Amino acid sequence: MLALVRRAASVALVHCRRHVVARFAFICGALVLAGCASRPINPPLDHVDLTKGYRFDTRQSHFMDKDDLVILAFSGGGTRAAAFSYGVLEALRNIEVQGPKGQRFRLLDEVNVITGVSGGSFTALAYGLYGDKLFDSYEQRFLKRDVEGELLSRALNPMHWSALWSKTYGRSEMAAQLYDDILFNGATFADLNRGSGPLIIATATDITTGSRLAFLQSTFDVLCSDLNQVPLSRAAAASSAVPLVLSPVTLNNYGGTCNFMMPPWMSYFANDKTSIRPAERALRHLKDLESYEDGVERPYIHLVDGGLADNLGMRGVLEALEVLEALRAAGVKTPLDSARRIVVFVVNSLSSPKTDWDRSERPPGDLALLLKATGVPIDHFSFEAIELLKDTMTRWRDMQEIRHFPEVANSHDPALLRLTDVPNAEIYAIDVSFAELEDKAEREYLNNLATSFALPSEAVDRLRAAAGTIVLEAPELKRLLHDSGARIVSEPKSASASAPAQAAPAVVTP
């Protein structure tokens, strides 16, 4: 009997050892394969073709109204930003407008461009990819998902450790793979290019120069690279790559190998002493782009969170307006010369959580200081961007009126005529931010939401509902409708926890 027991124990031990060895071999094999992991390489471009690729000029054919340019600028702020931006899309989808000639259309169908930074880039890219189908699944697939927890789980999984130790495959590449699995399904910019939706501009920050890099073919022209083959998940990962928490996303730079030449209109700004030039801010960005032309000197571009350069996604809009104004003064034609109205929804999910630091003699800790030190300048730049847009709006309106004065209209003074020769378009700056909420308690609740990629379902729904309320009550939207002779014929209800907002029959005159 004892011998039988010993034999059974011996057999069991052998099976156990075989199981352990097999499991160990499987893990080792998986780690070896993971060790071979490397980042995706953005491919080179043989030559630049300005009539192809994902760029503003090629997307204009999809714009329904050539008289109006409607831009949505989605800020950063994790899931808070993604949900708030999504609430704006829901509101614009459910607001139906009747034009002066009786035609009916959704405000969402009038959108031409959507810029997205960090958390806002997910909503922008996903809407560009899925269109109206996004409203069926975005909450479950992303907004009400613990994305942060899933990222941490993957980082703690031994299967990913060897890949994370790789010199080229960092934490952001692992994050991009997760974003691809749960949201983008392998889509690239070629998929956006084939669609008929608005132009989507996701932006990141070049950590070397501190300038913003937009995922547009016009930017990748300078890199001599083909944007069409870049995964949307990598753009989202780059735009939200918070330093220290996530690694930079690296692009190959082939600048100088595809016979790229800067646009001819840039020659008007080549001389810094000329009076016909945009603000120095726009010139600085153009010079940053020029630095990519030397792929030998800068063979790699490392990108981090777009919020470091522009947390509102507004810098590009401001620079475009400044260049448009300068080219108008120089007598150079632009694609926006026919625009009568330029409408910008500034969707700002900036929050300002309260602290009790000033109640204690002991200063805040290092981590809290780091977060605050990076957040304060971003917040101030966001405020500045909105005010600059409003300043441009006011200046254009004033100059449009002044140039009709007899003493100006009949003048032969080139300087005076150039000063008043601003574009004919009227600018409408629609501020969609927590500060615009009349409900003080709700405003305080939203202001205290954390910047993370994991929020309670209730928070997501309240963000969506707040966005719809702010859009509907926005004074600048009412002015736009009044000036264009339009009126709202249906408007959204508040978002609920169970389903997106639905249109409610009503007639509202601005």
C-alpha positions, 0 to 999 in steps of 0.5 A: 500500500505504501509503495502504491502511494509512493508511485502515485505521488511520483506520477503526480509530481512528474505531471506537475513538473511537466505542467510547470515546465510547459507553462514556463516555456509558454511564458518564456516564448511569449516574452521572447515574442514580446521582446521582438515588439517595436513601434509601428513605422510611418512609411516614407512618401516618394513625392508630394501631391497636393491634390491627394491625402488627408488635408484641408484642400481635398476635404473641401469637396465634402463641405455642404455650405461653401459660405460658412466654415464651422469649426469645433475645437475639442479641448483636452481633459481625459474622459471629462473632455471626451464626454463633454465633446460628445455632448456637443456632438449630440446637441448639434445632431439633435438641433434641427434648423430651418433656413431662410428658404425653408430648407431643414438641416441638422447643425451637425451636418454643417460642421466642416472641421473638428480639432481635438487635443488629448481626451478631445481627440478620441471623440473627434477621431471616432466621429470622423471614423464612424459618423452617426454610428458613433452615437450607438456605441461610444458610451459603452466602448469608451466613455463609460469604460475604465480605460485607465484601469485597462491600461494599468492591467496591461502594464502589470501583465508579464506578457507585456513586460518584455515589450515595454523594456524595448527601446522603441516600444513604450507605454504609449505604444501599448496604450495605442494598441488598447485604443485600437482594440476597444475603439478604432479597430485598425483604422488609419487616416486612409479610412478617414480620407475615404469618408465624407465627414468633416476634416479631423485634426488631432494634435500633439506636441513636439517635445523638442521644439514645444510646437504643436504637430497636427496629424494632417498630410500637409504636416506629413508632407514636410516629413516626407511621410504618408499619413494615410497609413498611420493608425488613428490609435497612434494619433490618439496616443500621441495627442494624449501622451502625458509626460512621465505617465506615458512615453512619447510617440515617435515618428520617422522623419524623412524630410528632404527626400521627396522634393517637398517645397513650402507653399508659394504664399509663404514667400510673402512672409519671408522678410521679417521687416515687411508689414505684410505678415501675420502675427509672430505666433504664426511665423514661429509655427511655420519656422518649426515646420521648416525644421522638419525639412532636414531629416538627416539632422532630425531623423526622429520626432518625439511627440507628447500630449498636445495640451502642452502646446495647445490644450484647446486645439485653437492655436491652429485656428488662430494661426489660420485666421492670422495668415488669412488676414495677412494674405488678404492684405497682400492681395493673395487668394485663399480657399476661405475668400468666399466664406461669409461666416466662420463659426468656432465652437470652443469646447473647453472642458477645463476644470478647476478643482478646489484645494485646501493648500492655503489652509495649511502651513505645510506646502503641497507634496511633490506630485501635487506641485508637478500637476499644478505646475503643468496645469497652470500655464495650460489653463492660462494659455486656454484663456488667452486663446479664447480671448484672442479669437474674440479680439480677432472677431471684434477687429474684423467687424470694426474694420469692415465697418470703418472701410465703408466710411467715405474718408477711408473708401475714397482714400489713396493711402496704401497703409490705411487701405491695407489696415482695413482690408480684412476678410469679409467673413463674420466670426462667431465665437461660441464658448462652450465651457463649464463657466457658461452654466447658470446652475451653480451646483452643477458647475461646481460638480463638473469643475471638480471632476478629475482629469483621468480616463475613468469616470463614473457613468453619472459624471459622463451623463452630466457632462453630456447634458451640460454640453447640450444645455450650454450649446442651446443657450449660447448667445453667439449661436442665437446671434448666428441664427438671427444673422443668417435668418434661420430658426431652431425647429427641434432641440435636444432633451437632457442626456439620460443615463440610459440613452443619448438625448433625443430630439424634442418637437418644438419651435424656438426663434432666436 
